Amino acid sequence: MSADPTAADAATATVVADTRRWLERAVIGLNLCPFAKAPHAKGQIHYAVCDSDDAADWLAQLRTELQALAALNATERETTLLMAPRLLPDFLDFNDFLAEADAVLAELDLQGMLQIAPFHPRFQFVGTDEDDITNATNRAPYPTLHLIREASIDRAVAAFPEAEAIYEANMATLERLGDEGWVALGVGASAPQGSVP
């Protein structure tokens, strides 16, 4: 963690800017999530950054962010993106960490109200090769926990009952885009992971 608060603030701003750019260009721009545009346009997405290199700090901040989201009305805060630029660059380590994140959700008795969706720069679906372009549907600039309201998911499913069609459409979109097209979007991290002060 940087001793210089100005550098820390600048690093946090960079992580948020990178994540917002990914959301706008990839998630919304490629229509990977048809439900992301409205809360983004309404300013209902909260961005939080854990600038620690200790996973226990990320869990502590996750607890705080889950409680804050649960306490607020969806019109004020629909969802939260919690990024950790200095943690878990290895996807398998991140994947293991998700069990601890879900344990926090259960401990707070928020299962059924909120859920956690994972995103990672090296995200890999089971049964795919690491360089399979379809993994990009869950690749964010930094390790990210997306805190989602179950009620929002229910509304989305009601509006789009064939949710599996979204997944299939995303795979097709990314296969058409290809590696070069994904790189051209410019949705990666501005600095190598772990180097953020």
RAURWO-V336209 format. One record per pair of residues at least 24 apart in sequence whose C-alpha atoms are under 8 Angstrom apart, sorted by the first residue. I is the first residue (numbers start at 1). J is the second residue. If there is no record, write none. Layout:
I_J + I_J
This chain:
1_51 + 1_52 + 1_53 + 1_197 + 2_197 + 7_197 + 8_51 + 8_197 + 11_196 + 11_197 + 12_49 + 12_51 + 14_190 + 15_49 + 15_83 + 15_85 + 15_142 + 15_189 + 15_190 + 16_47 + 16_48 + 16_49 + 18_141 + 18_187 + 18_188 + 18_189 + 18_190 + 19_140 + 19_141 + 19_142 + 19_187 + 21_187 + 22_140 + 22_141 + 22_186 + 22_187 + 22_188 + 25_185 + 25_187 + 26_185 + 26_187 + 27_137 + 30_173 + 31_170 + 32_137 + 32_166 + 32_170 + 33_166 + 35_156 + 39_78 + 39_79 + 44_74 + 44_75 + 44_76 + 44_77 + 44_78 + 44_79 + 45_77 + 45_78 + 45_79 + 45_80 + 45_81 + 46_77 + 46_78 + 46_79 + 46_80 + 46_81 + 47_80 + 47_81 + 47_82 + 47_83 + 48_80 + 48_81 + 48_82 + 48_83 + 49_82 + 49_83 + 49_84 + 49_85 + 50_82 + 50_83 + 50_84 + 50_85 + 51_84 + 51_85 + 51_86 + 51_197 + 52_84 + 52_86 + 52_87 + 53_86 + 53_87 + 54_87 + 55_87 + 58_84 + 59_100 + 59_101 + 59_104 + 62_101 + 62_104 + 63_104 + 63_105 + 63_108 + 66_105 + 66_114 + 66_147 + 67_108 + 70_110 + 70_113 + 70_114 + 78_148 + 78_149 + 79_146 + 79_147 + 79_148 + 79_149 + 80_146 + 80_147 + 80_148 + 81_144 + 81_145 + 81_146 + 81_147 + 82_144 + 82_145 + 82_146 + 82_147 + 83_142 + 83_143 + 83_144 + 83_145 + 84_142 + 84_143 + 84_144 + 85_142 + 85_143 + 85_193 + 85_194 + 85_196 + 86_193 + 86_194 + 86_195 + 86_196 + 87_143 + 87_194 + 88_143 + 89_121 + 89_122 + 89_143 + 89_193 + 89_194 + 90_122 + 91_120 + 91_121 + 91_122 + 91_123 + 91_124 + 94_120 + 94_143 + 112_150 + 113_149 + 113_150 + 113_151 + 114_147 + 114_148 + 114_149 + 114_150 + 115_147 + 115_148 + 115_149 + 115_150 + 116_145 + 116_146 + 116_147 + 116_148 + 117_145 + 117_146 + 117_147 + 117_148 + 118_143 + 118_144 + 118_145 + 118_146 + 119_143 + 119_144 + 119_145 + 119_146 + 120_144 + 121_188 + 133_174 + 133_175 + 133_178 + 133_179 + 134_170 + 134_171 + 134_174 + 134_175 + 136_174 + 137_170 + 137_171 + 137_174 + 140_187 + 140_188 + 141_187 + 141_188 + 141_189 + 142_189 + 142_193
